[in-house]
Amino acid sequence: MAASKIAITIDDKTLKQIDALVKSNYFPNRSKAIQEAIKEKLTRLEKSRLARECAKLDSAFEQSLAEEGFSMEIGEWPEY
């Protein structure tokens, strides 16, 4: 996978927390810790976008659409 080098500014408290994680071998280095944090945040944002879009759906319409085939008489259902 191709990677790009960037420069960031980070507050001292956060940097100390990252360094503690690196020192405890939770992450191999600062770069990996920050990469994982960004990846996790982007995943969360994508999931929340999906939730927002789902909230826009009309639940009554979706329910009627899901039950559309059930409105037939039981005698009209195909034999399995």
TALINCOR-V130343 format. One record per backbone hydrogen bond with DSSP energy under -1.0 kcal/mol. CO is the residue of the C=O (numbers start at 1). NH is the residue of the N-H. E is the energy in kcal/mol with one decimal. If there is no record, write none. Layout:
BEGIN
((CO:NH:E) (CO:NH:E))
END
This chain:
BEGIN
((11:15:-2.2) (12:16:-2.4) (13:17:-1.8) (14:18:-2.4) (15:19:-2.8) (16:20:-2.0) (17:21:-1.8) (18:22:-2.3) (19:23:-2.8) (20:24:-1.9) (21:26:-2.5) (21:27:-1.0) (22:25:-1.7) (29:33:-1.8) (30:34:-2.5) (31:35:-2.6) (32:36:-2.5) (33:37:-2.0) (34:38:-2.4) (35:39:-2.5) (36:40:-2.5) (37:41:-2.2) (38:42:-2.6) (39:43:-2.1) (40:44:-2.3) (41:45:-2.4) (42:46:-2.1) (43:47:-2.3) (44:48:-2.4) (45:49:-1.9) (46:50:-1.9) (47:51:-2.1) (48:52:-2.2) (49:53:-2.2) (50:54:-2.4) (51:55:-1.9) (54:57:-1.5) (58:62:-2.6) (59:63:-2.4) (60:64:-2.3) (61:65:-2.4) (62:66:-2.1) (63:67:-1.9) (67:70:-1.4) (68:71:-1.1) (73:76:-1.7) (74:77:-1.1))
END
